[in-house]
Amino acid sequence: MANKQNKETEKKTVKKKNPGKGLTIAVLVFAVLLIVSVVLIFMVSRKINSMEGADSQIKLAAQGGFSCEYSEAQKLYPYGEGVVKVTNERIAYLTLSGTEIYNVAVSYSNPQCYIYGDYVAVFDLNGYSFTLMNRDKAIYTTPTKNQIKSLAVSRKGYVAIITGSDESNGDVLLYDESGKAQYQWSSYNSGFPVSCCFDNDSNKLAVSTVNTSGAVIVPYVRVFAISKSTSGSLEMADSAMYNVDGNVMFMSMFYNGDNLYCFTGNSMYEVKDGKLIQDNYDFSAIGYVKLVDGKLFITYSDGVSQLNKLAILSGSENVIYNSEIGSKINAVAHSGRLYAISVDRRIFVYDSSGAILNDFSVDEDVIRLNFLAGNKLCVVSASGVHTIS
């Protein structure tokens, strides 16, 4: 009987211990799950914040500059240490406080502003005149015989313009730094001139043309060598000519050192071994192309209603950065080793290696931007002109 009672007591004791042990284990498991959940929530929240947030929030109206109406802001182009204001009747260079430095009277129906290096060129698209300026003065205003279609400026202040013509498919005219027409090339067999660009040393001028006289479109790129005669006048001579198979049109070109790059709406070509060859990149729709410290910064999208992307290419063989950046690209700018892009209501600043140096969230729509001295950005927004350090 004693043994039976002892066994029953032991069973009762065991029954009392098991619930306590199970409860302890359950509490421990719950605590671990709670800790893991808190950690996961924290990590996810940080991930969301990093995707949605910016390094800093900036109220543009509180930054340095001056205020103006939206209609006036659309006429302002950041340049030098201020902005250029372009209207149909007047071109003026203003300080960042809105004070006018100088102005020049014009009569343009459709003025277009082109800024390159130290120079600003304003031309009347499909009109008959253009103006070249720098930070000190309006250098000259020159009339043309035929309608202006496109324009390029060199680092030395040479200007090349493409015009229509009743006698040929189009003309390319070269002007020296004083505004004197020095050379004219008329296209008869190469088709219609589309775009042009100078090399960094102002020793070459590349011109893209498209020939539509045959059954298929034939694109050409002609390169002219620029030299100065003993009398000081500029001369141009044929240097090279390239063409490619396919129904393409080179809408923009530029030199990276001695390398010439040509762009269609969805592809990039490069001169290699004396031939113009398409590089193996899939760009459905190319937006902006800039050269930053020898790197190609190309914005593009994969199609309609797709997010815009930014690709950074080191030469033509190596992609060092490729990422989605946003829905609407408002403006881009570059200076030295820096590149800035306004996307939606964010401004990203990159260095030439693809590292993001700054990420600003702004409270207004950005119209244009450009770098000033001391790594400052001049931003033209819907409310006026502002500076960001």
DAKAGI-V938153 format. One record per helix or strand of 2 or more residues. SS is the DSSP state (H for helix, E for strand). FROM is the first residue (numbers start at 1). LEN is the number of residues. Records with the same first field share a line. If there is no record, write none. Layout:
SS: FROM-LEN, FROM-LEN
This chain:
H: 2-51, 60-3, 70-4
E: 56-3, 65-3, 76-4, 82-5, 90-6, 100-6, 111-6, 119-7, 129-5, 138-6, 148-6, 159-5, 171-5, 181-6, 192-7, 204-8, 218-11, 234-11, 252-5, 259-5, 268-5, 275-4, 285-8, 295-7, 308-7, 318-9, 329-7, 338-6, 346-6, 356-7, 366-7, 376-6, 384-5
